[in-house]
Amino acid sequence: MPADEAALFQATTLSNIGLIHADYLDSPEVADGFHRKALAIAASVGLEDPAILHNHVLNLVRLGRTAEALAVIDQGEAMAHRRQALAVVERLRAERAGIWIAQGRLGPAQQVLTSVIRAQQTSADTPGLAGSLAKLSNLQRIAGDPAAALATARLAWSHVDGTPQPQKQREVLRAWMAAHAALGQADGVMAVGARLHALEMETLKAQRLASLAELQARSESAAAQRELQAMQHKAQIQSLNEERTRLLRNAGVAAMILLVMAGVGFGLLQRRKNQQLRNVSATDPLTGLRNRRAAGTALQAMSTQRATPGMRHVLFLIDIDHFKQVNDGFGHHAGDDVLVDIADALRTLCRPGDVIARWGGEEFLMACPDLTAAQACTVAARLHERLGGARELAPGRAWDLTVSLGFAPFPFFEEGREGWEYAIRLADRALYAAKDVATRGPACGAAPCRKAPARPAFWRNRKTPCAAATST
């Protein structure tokens, strides 16, 4: 990977990690450090990514640094115009209007929002449109028109209801609650507040999914082992009964030899059957990859192997975007073909010793031992290049398949004891962040690392979080 692409990859990842800290961990102060590092890396090689500046603006607004946010908005708009990133231009203009509303400059803010909303409706930027409408609702409420504010908030909600946009959903719900409160509608405030509470609880629930999956895998593994032990015990009892019957029925050396030969044959057959049972219980029937339980066992074994100094074991989570549309538009057989194709591609990309598995539904897992930060970025880029692209799912009908990818190292720190379960949680959040990036590039996300000659930051023994996210 060229040096400038690697730098942009790293800068985008730092920005995505900042989003995770701000939106999921409620730590905008920590997020500010990651955004500034991302901007410094991009500037060191003369690269421009207006999406990084947009994320920095959102965090500055959360921190209440409005003057600094307005300066960054000016810089971001100029960069977005140069890069022809029109969606980012409109989102930055909307954030400027939001600051003006807080400052009481309602007239200029309304003019900007009207222009932004019209542009976002034309470009079909649904999440950006929802955020702009939420800001317009706040403006209408402050201007003394709570009825219009309520209607605008409901319209904003129609654009994010049922979508994976928790940040925009929170912004819209807060504007909606404020409009009900301005109208004195306590029941409305409570109803919308219940939705906001449910959204917050869903976020907490997602944070614990990995722990639940781990406990379930352990339980299923223990049950399978008990079942196999019971079958082996039953087979041993049956074998002993048969041997006793034959000894009583037959006499002489010839009978004993036949009995020994039969016992050996039965043992070999039983061993073969037991091996077949183990293989079936550890394999996904559609793709032939490891299933979730078997992958957990392999990852646990990998965790016990110490990584080479300066390297980490790295875990990648890959999710097929809009997979439901494949099943709905082409049939479930086409969806199965896509899953098998992804599994075959992962087999060609992995090394001996790598772990690949179908993690669930349209989600796959790949774990590679002993990678440097740069190698992890390279593997992510190769996955993006090989797994994405057009596929003919029906005669004369093609589908532009894309995947989102998140990855993280384990152990988390060089001398740490964090296992693969922690990496799963962080990679899953990075994967979610990749799907929620405002403007996706061909790829975004890598381990947070510094450009050579300094060694990558998260490979050193320092208490700095790291994760990654990439989207094709």
N, C-alpha and C positions, 0 to 999 in steps of 0.2 A: 504494500500500500504506500503511495507517495507520502512524503512528509507532511505536505499541506493538508491532504485528506485525513491523515491520522490526527493532526492537530484539531481540525474541525470536528472530527469524530469525538475526540476527548472533550473539547469545549462544549459540544452539544450534550454530552453525558453529564458533565458537571451541572449544566443548566437544568437538566431533567432531575438530577438528584436534589437540586435546590427546590424544584416544584414538589417533590415528595416530602421534604422537610416542612415546607410551608403549608401544603394542602392536607397532608395525612398525619404529620407529626406535630402540627401547630407550633413550629419553630421558625418563624420568619427571620429571626436574628441569625440563626445558623445558616438558613438558606441564602442570606445576603452574602456570606463569605463564598459560597459555591458559585453564585452568579458572577461575582467579581473575578474569581479565578478563571471562569469560562471566558469572560471578556478579555482577560489578559492573555490567555493562550491564543485566542483568535487574532488579537492585535499583533502578537509576536511574529506571526507569519503573514500578516496583511490580508487576512480573510474576513469576510463580512457575512454575518447571519442575523438578519433582523429579528428572527424568532427569539434569539437569545436576549436581545435588548427588550423585546416585548415581555418576556418572563421576568426580567429584572425590574421593569416598570411596575408589574403587578405586585411584586414583593415590596417595592418602595412605597406603594400606596398602602399596603397592609401595615407597614411600619410608621405611616403618617409623615413620611419625608416628601411632602408635596412639591416643594421647590426643586429638589433634586430629581423627582419623578418627571416634572415638566421639562427639565433640561434633557433628560434621557429620551423623552418622547420626541423632542425636536431632532435629536441625533438619529433615533430609530426611524422616523418618517423619511428623513433624507436617504438613509441607507436602504429602506424598503423600496423607495422610488427607483433608486439605482438598480436594485436587484429585481425589479418588476414584481415584488411580492405585495400585490394590491390588497389581499385579505389582511395582511399585517398592518398596512397603512390605515385601513378603516378601523381595526381594533385599537390601534394607538390613538386615533382621533377620538374614539369613544371614551378611552380612559382619560384623555384631556378634558372632555366634557364632564365626566364624573367628578374630576377635581374642581372644575368651575362650579358645579352644582353645590359642592361642599363649601365653596367660598362665597356662595350667594350670587354668582354671575349667571342668572337663569336665562337671560336673553341670548347671549352668545352660545351658551350650552345647548339651548333648544335648536338653534340654527345648525350647529354641528351635528347633533343627533339626528335631525331630520335628514340631512345629507347622507350620513353614515348608514342609517336604516334603509334608505332607498338603494344604496350601493350594495349592501349586504343581501337584500332581497333579490337583487339581480344576480349576484354571484353565488347565491344559495349557500352562504356561510351561516348555517343554522345556529351553531353555538355562539358565534359572534353576534348574530342578530338577537338571540335571547338576552345576552348581556346588555346590548344597547337598549332594548326595550325595557329591561329592568331599571336602567338609569333614567330613561324617559319617564317611567312610572314614578320614581322618586321626585323628579323635577315637577311633574304635574301635582303631586301631593303637596310639595312645599309651596307651589304657586297658588294653592287654595282650590284645586279641582280634584278632590279625592275620588269622585265617581269615575273620572277619566283615568286616574291612576290605577284604580281597581281593574278596569277593562284592559288597560295596557299590560298589567301584570299577568292577567289571565292569558292574554295573547302570547306573552313571553313564555309562560309555562307550556303552552301547546307545542313550542318548538324544542323543548328539552325533556318533556315527559316521556319516560321509558327509554331514554338514551344514556349511554355511559359517560355522562358529563356532570359529575357530582359538584364541581366547583361552580359551574353556571347554575345548576339547580339550586344550590344554596343562595346565590345572589338573587335569583328570581323569587324564591320563597320568602326571603327577608323583605323584598319590596312589596310582595303580595300581602304579607302580614301587616306592614306599615300602612298600606292603603285601607285595610279593614279597620285598623285601629283609628285612623283619621276619621272614618265614617261612624265610629262608635259601635261597630259590629263585633261584639265579644265572641259570638259563636263562630264567626268567620276567622277571627284571630286564632281561636283554639283549634279549628279544623286544619288551617294551614300550618299552625305550629306542630300539630301531630304529624303532618307529612315531613316537616323538617326534622323532627325527632326521629322518625322512622329512617330517614336518610342517614342521620348520624349513627344510629344503631346498626345500619347495614355496613357502614364503614368499619365500626368496631367488630362486627361479625366477620368481615373479610380478613381482618387482622388475625383472627383466630382460626381460620380455615386450615392453615398448614398444620397447626397443632392437632386439630381434630383428625385430619387425614393421617397424620403419623400414628395417633392412638388407634385408629381404625385398622391401619395396615398391620400394626403389631398384634391386634386382637385376631385378625384373620390369619396371620401367620401362625400364631399359637394354636388356633383351632385346626388348621391344616396339619400341623405336626402331630397333634393328639390323634387325629383321624388316621394318619399314616402309621403311628405306633400301634393303634388298635388293630389295623389290618395286618401288620406284621406279627403281632401277638397271636391273632386268630390263625394266621398261616402256620406259625410255629406249633400251635396246639394240634392243628390238623395233620401236620407232618409227623408229629410224634405218635398220634393215633394210628396213622397208616403204617408207620414203621413197626409198631407193636403188633398190629394185625398180621403183617407179613412174617414177622418173626415166629408168631404162633402157628401160622399156616404152613410155613416152609421150613425145611431143615436142610442142614448141610452147607457146605462152602459155596456151592453154586447159587443157592437162594440168597445167601448173605451178600454175594457179589452183586447180584441183580438189585438187591435192596439198596446197596450203596450207590450204584449207578443211577437208580431212580431218584434217590435223595439228592444227588449232585445235580441232576437235570432239573428237578423241582426248584432247587435253590437258585440256579441260574435263571430259570424262567421267572421266579418270584422277583429276583433282583432287576430283571429287565422290565417287568411290570411296574415295580416301584419307581424305576427311573422314568418310565413313560408317564406315570402319575405326577412325578415332580415336574417334568417338562411341561405337561399340560397346565398344571396349576401356576406356572411361572410365565406363561406365554399369552399374549394378546391374540385371540383366534383370527382376527381380520388381517393384521399387519405382520404377524410373526415376530414382533418385537417383544421385549420384556413388558410385562404388565406393571402396574403401579407397585404392587407388593414386592415383586422380584427386584424392581429398580431400587426400592428402599433398602433391600438387603445388600445389593451391590454397592450402593452409595455408602452404606455403613462400613462395608469392608474397605472402600476407598478412603474413608475418613481415618481409618486406623493406620494408613500408610503415610508417613511424614513426607510432605512435599520437599523438593530440592530447594535449598536456600535461594531466595530471590524469586521464587515461583509460588504458585498456588494451584490447587485443584479448582476448576471453574465449572459452574453449573449453568446451563442455558435452558430457558423455557421458550418454546416456539408455539405460537397460537395462530391458526388460520383465520384471517379476517373474513367477516360476513359469510361464514360457512353455511349458515342457515339458508342463505339465498341460493347456494348451490343445490342443496336438497330440495328446496321449494321450486326452483326453476328448471332443474335437470333430472330430478329424481334421486332417491337414496342410493341407487346403484352408482350414479355418477359421483356422489359424495364418497362412497366407499372406494371408488377408483382413485380419487384425489388423495385419500388417506394412505392407500397402498403406495401411490407414487411418491408421497412425502417420505414414507418409511424407507423405500428403496433408495431415495436420494440421500437420506441420512446415513444409510449403510455405506454408501460410496465415499462419504465425507469423513467417516470416523476412522480412528487409528485402532490398532490392537490395544486393548486395555481401556478404551473409552466405553462409557455406558450410554446406550440409547434405549428409549422406552416410549411407549404410548402412555402419557401421563393421565389422559382422560379426555373423552370426546374428541375435539379437534385440536387438542394440546399435546405436544411432544416434549420430551426431555432429552438432553444430551449433556453428559458430564465428562470432562477431559482432565486427566491428572497432569500436573507439572506444566503449567503455562505461565509465561511472562505476561505483563499487561499488554504489550504490543501483539503478542501471539493471540491473546484473547480477542483483541480488536480484529485481527485478521480472520480468526475463525468466524466471528460474527458477520464480517463482510462476506465471507464465502457462503455462509448459510443464506444471507440475503440474496446473493447472486444466483445460487443454485435452486433455492426453493421458490422464488418468485417467478412470474412470467405467465404468458398466455398459455392456456391448455384447451384443447378441443374436447369438450365434454359431450358433444352430440354432433352428428353430421352437419357441417356448415355452421356450427355455433361454438364460438370460443369464449372462454372466461379468463379475464385478467386476474390471476390469482396473486394475492399479496399475503404476507404473514407479518406479525409483530413479534418482537423478540426482546427478552430481558435476560440479563445474566449477572452473576455475582460469584465471588470467590469463597472458598472455605479451606482452612479456617479464615475468619474474617480479618484477624490481625496476625502478623507473622508469628508471634508467640502465643496467640490466643487458643482457646479451646472450643470456639464456636464450630458446630458441626454442619452437616449438609442441610439439616432442617431449617437453620437460620438463613442459609443461603437461598433455600426455596422461598421463604417468605419475602426476602429482599428482591429476588429475581422476579417474583410475581408482582410486587409493587412496581418494579421497573417496567415490566411488561405492560401493566395497566397505564403507566405514565406514557409509554410509547404510543398506545392507542389514543391518548388524550392530548397529544401535542397539537398546538393550534395549527401550525403549517408543517406538514411532514416533508422532509427531504427524502432523497433516495435511501438514506439510512441515518439514524441518529442514536448515539449511545455507545459507550465504551467504558472500561474501567477508568476511574479518575486517576490520571497519571500525568506526570510532567514530561515535557519534551527533553530528549537527550541533550547534554550528557547526564543530567540528573536522573536517578532511577525513579520509576513510577512511585507516586506517593503511597498508594495503598499496598505496595509490596514491602514498604519499610515498616519497622516496628514502631508505629505511631497510632494514636487513638483517633484516627480520621475515618468516618464511615465511607463506604464505597458501595456502589451498585452499578447497574447498567441497564440501558433500554435501547432497543433498536426497532425501527419500523421499516418495512419494505414498501 
